[in-house]
Amino acid sequence: MRSRNPVFSRRGFSRDNGYAGFSTAPQAGGPAVATQGNPYAQPTGNPYAQNPYAQNPYAQQGQQYGAPPQAPATTGRMTIDDVIMRTASTLGVLVLAAALSWALLPVDDANIGRSYGIGIGAALIGMVLAFVQSFKRKASPALILTYAAFEGVFLGVVSNIVDNRVADGAAMQAVLGTMAVFAGVLVAYKAGWIRVNRRFYGFVMAAALGFILLMAVNLLFAVFGGGDGLGFRSGALGVVFGIIGIILGACFLALDFKQVEDGIAYGAPREEAWFAAFGLTLTLVWIYLEFLRLISILNSSD
């Protein structure tokens, strides 16, 4: 099973990945690896079966003679605490950068052009950093946090513009909406109301591809033809597509939860927690922007 997030689909959260120490080949002197459906296949036996004290006459009395204990089987593996801490760090940098850009980049008539230009520039830099990290084989915490900082600058400027010039309180409404979607999907996933399987994955990816293509076409028509393009982002049709975008974001969250759960269950390396945090941040930013866009459309039509 793969997530739509590139950081999940290219990393350990896939069926074909192989880490050092997670080989799918049989281990010498040990049982064969169980690989069916397990992207982090490990030996079914005890990885510490070959006791380093096997030749020690006191091996059977290790506790009495102070022999060092066996290393725990979970050493260096990703845990839910790792994911929570890395995600909190990434989102914390993003929120701090958004708050600073909101406070330091005014959007009054005299400064809106400059602030908007800085916001767009930050968005482009963040996009480049996201692509670089997505295609790196190892997580780079500095790169991920830098992406979060630039993305936060963009979100701060856009949120300030919408909140002050389109709909008062829109930013807070979008934050609350994003939190509600996250909590709702998490509860539904843990309760088993959402079943993430191949059919679910295929449907979400097909819907996402169609959605992105339509938005790209609409953007091209808007750039070269002026106005609102094909109208997918304004009026009643814009409201419909805004709701679809939020639903897709919720589906992406379910896929991300599945990938994190599988990574923990199959013993993903601890560094994968940074990829998990990165992927979850991408999805939450998607949902927030869709909420902000939907609120803007609803208020502009009043």
N, C-alpha and C positions, 0 to 999 in steps of 0.2 A: 504494500500500500504506500502510495506517495502523496505528499501534500502538494498543494499548488505553490507553496512557498519555495522558491528556488533553493533557499538555504537548507530545507529539509530534503528536497528531492535529489540533491546532489551529494548529500552527506550520508551519515550512517543510517538515516531514516529511509532506507531502501533495501530491497531484497538482494541486490548484487554487490553491496559494499563489503569490503574485507579489511579489517584493521589488523595490524600486527598483534598477534595474540588472540585473534578471533578467526583464525583460518578455518575454512570448511573442510580441510583435509584431515584424515585421521591422525591422531596424536601418537607419536612413537611410545610404545609401552602402555597406551591408554585406550579407552574406548573411542569408537568413531563419534564424530560430531553429529548432533541432531540438527539438520539444516532445513527441514520442511517448514516453510513459512516463518522461519526465524532469521531476521536480518543480522542478528548479533549471535549467531550460533556458537555455542560453547560446548566443550566436552561434557557428556552426561555424567561422568564420574567426578571424583574429587580432584580439582586442579593441583592440590597439594598432596596427592596420593604417594608420590615418591618422597618419602620423608628424608630430609637432609641428615637426620640423625639415625638413619636405618642401620649404619654400621657401628653406632655407639652402643656399647653394652648396657648403657643406662637409658636407652631410648624409651623403653617401656616405663621408666620411672622418671620421666622428664620433669614432672611437677616436683618430685622430691629433690632432684639434683639441680634445679634451677635452669633446665633447658628452656630456651626461648619458645614462646607459644607459636603456633602456626599463624601465618598472616591471614586475616579475614578475607573471605572470598570476594567481598565487595570493594576492596581497596581500589581507588582510582575510578570508580564507576559513578555515573551521573545519578543524582537523587532528586527528588521533588524539591528539597530545600535549595539545591544548587540552581534549579530552574527559577524558583521564586526569587532568590537573591539576585541573579543576573538580570531577570526581567525587571525587577524593581530598580536596579541600578540604571538600566537603559532607559526606562520610562522616566526615572527621576531626572536624568540629564535632559531628556526631551522636554519635560514640563518646565524645568528651570530655564532652558533656552527660550521657550515660548513666552514665559513670563517676562524675561528680560527684553525680548524683542517687542513685546506689547508695550512695555514701559518706556523703552528708549527710542522706538521708531514710530513717531506720531503719524497719524493718517488724516490730518486736517487738510484743507484745500492746498495749502502751501507746501506740504511735505508728502502727500500721498504718493506722488509719482516716484520720489526717491525711495520711500519705504517699500513700495510695491516692487520696485526694481531689485532692491536688496533681497526681498522675500523670494522672488522668482530665481535670482541667482543662487540663493541658499538651497532652493528646491532642486535645481539642476546639479549642484555639487553633491547634495544628498543622494540623488538618483545614481550618479556615477559611483559614489562610495558603496551604495547598496549593491550595484552590479559587481563591483570589484570583490566585495566580501562574499557574494553569492557564489563566485567562481573560484574562490580560494579553497584549498584543500584543508586548511587549518583555520580555526577561529582566531580572529585578531580582536581582542577586547578594545584596544585603542581605536581600531577602525570602526567597530560597531558603535562605540560611544561617540566618536566624531560624527558618524552618520546621524545619530540621535540628536546631536547638538544642531547640525545644519537643518535637519527636518523640523526641529523645534522652532528655529528662527522663522522658517516658512509658515508653519502653523500659527505662530504668534501674530505675524503680520496679517495673514488672511483672516484669522479669527477677529482681530481688531477691526479690520475693514468691515466685515459683515456685521459685527456687533454694534459698531458706531454709525454705520451708514446705511444698513439694510434692515436689520432687526435687532432691537435692543434685547440683550440677554441671550442671543443666539449661541454664543460660545458655551455658556453654562448648560444650556439645553442640549447641545451636542455632546458635551462631556457626560451628562447624566444619561443620555440615550445610549452612548457607547458602553458605559458601565452596566446599564441594564441589560444590554445584549450579551455582554461578556458573562454576567452572572447567570442570565437565563440559559444560555447555551451550556455553561459549565454544569448547572443543576440537571438540565435535560440529558446531557451526556453521561454524567455519573449515575443518573437514575435508569439509564438504558433506554430512554425514549428516543434517542438518536442512535441509529445503528450505522456505524461507519464501515462500509464494506466496498467491494469493487464497484457495485452498481451505483452506490451513493457517490463514490469518487468520480466515476465516469460522467454521471449526470452533472455534478458540480463543475467539472472541468469544461464540459461542453457548453454549459450555460455561461461560464465565465469568459470563454473564448468568444462566444457570440456577443456578449455584453461589451467586451473591450473593443471588438471590431466595430460595433455600432457607434461607440463613443468616439473612436478614431475617425470614422467617416464623418460624424457630426462635427468634430473639431475641424477637419479639413474644409468642409463646406462653410463653417463659420469664419475661418481665416481667409479663404479666397472669395467667398460669396457675401460675407458680411452678415450682420444680424445674428440670429440664434442657430444658424445652420439648418438642420433638418427638424429642429424643435424638440430634440430628445432631452434637452436640459432646461426647458421652460414650459410654463403652462401645465395643463393637465397631463400631457405626455411626460413632461419632466418629473412630475410628482410620481408617476407610475415607475419610471426608470430609477428614481431615487429610492423608492421602496425596494425595488429589485436589487439595487446595489447593496442595500443594508442586509437583505436576506442572503445574498451571496457572501457578504462578509461574515455573517453568522455561520454559514456552511463552512467557510474557510477555518473559522475557529474550531469547529468540530473536528475537521481534518488535523489541525495543529494539535489539539488535545490528544488525538489518537496517536500521532507520531511521538509526542512526548511520553505518553504512557508506554508505548512499545519500546522506546529507547531505554527507559528506566527498567522495564521488565527484562529486556534482553541484555542488559549490562553495557550500555553505551559508555564510551569514555567521558570523563567529567567535563572535558572541554566542549562537548556537544551541548552543554547547558547554555553556552553563549549563542550557539546557533539557534537553539530553541527560543531564547529571549529575543533574538533578532527577528525570527519569523513571526512570533507573536506581536512584536512591535509593528511590523509591517501591516499585519492584519488589523490591528487596532487603529492605526492611522487611516487605513482604507475606510473603516466603519465611521470614524469621526468625520472625515471629509464628506462622506455620503450624507451623514446627518446634517452637517453644516450646509451643504448644497440644498438638501430638501427643505430645511427651515428657511433658507433664502428664497426659494421658489414660492413657498406658501405665503411668505410675508410680502413678496413683490406683487403677488396677484390680488392682495387685499384692496 
